[in-house]
Amino acid sequence: MKLNVINGMYIYGASGHAKVVISGVESQGIGIVKVFDDNPECTSCLGYSVSFWDAGEYEEGGLMVIAIGENGIRKRVVERLGAKITYGKVFHDKSIISKYVKLGEGTVVMAGAIIQPEVRVGDHVIINTGAAVDHDCKIEDFVHIAPSATLCGNVHVGKGSLIGAGSVVIPGISIGENCVIGAGATVLRNVSDGETVYGVVK
C-alpha cells in the first residue's frame, strides 16, 4: 500500500511519537513540508525545523497527520484545528496491510504492523510498531493499538481506547469507549466503556 501524496505531508507534534510517524512517511520516499508543535521551546525533530502552530503556514488542501500518541490530546487537537484541515494517512513501508482493509483519515500504521482482510479502522487511529490486527476487526476513531498488541479476529474497539503494549484480545471480544487495556493483558471477556483492566481479564 502506498501513500497518495504529491507535495509531502504536514506533521503536527514533535515528540517521540512524531519521530516514528516521520520515519513512516520517509520510508515511502515522501517529504515533510512542515512540523508543528504547541511547545514554543521545541525547535527541531529528526533534523526538521519545528514551528509553533500558525494556520498561515498550512497550505489549504495539504495533507496533515496529528503525530501525538495520547488519544485524548490527539482528539482535542483535531477539534481545535477545525474542518479546514485535510488529513492524510501514514503507513510504514515495512507494514503489511491487506488490500481489503479500510483506513480512516489521519490514521498511522507503523513498521512491522500487520492488518488482515476486512478490518475497518476509523479516523486518527494509531496501529503501532509490530501490532497485529486480524480479520474482521473494527477499530473506532482515536484508538491506539500499542506496540506488539494483538487483536484476534472479529474484535471491536470503541472510540478513544488504548490497547496496551503486548496485550492480547481473543476473537469476538468487544472493548468499549475510552478503555485502557494494560500492557501484557490477556482479554477473555467484553470490556465496558471506561474500564481499565490488567492481567488476565475474565
Helices and strands as residue ranges (DSSP letters): E 9-12, H 16-27, E 32-37, E 44-45, E 48-52, G 55-57, E 63-66, H 71-81, E 86-87, E 90-91, E 96-97, E 102-103, E 108-109, E 114-115, E 120-121, E 126-127, E 132-133, E 138-139, E 144-145, E 150-151, E 156-157, E 162-163, E 168-169, E 174-175, E 180-181, E 186-187, E 196-197, E 200-201
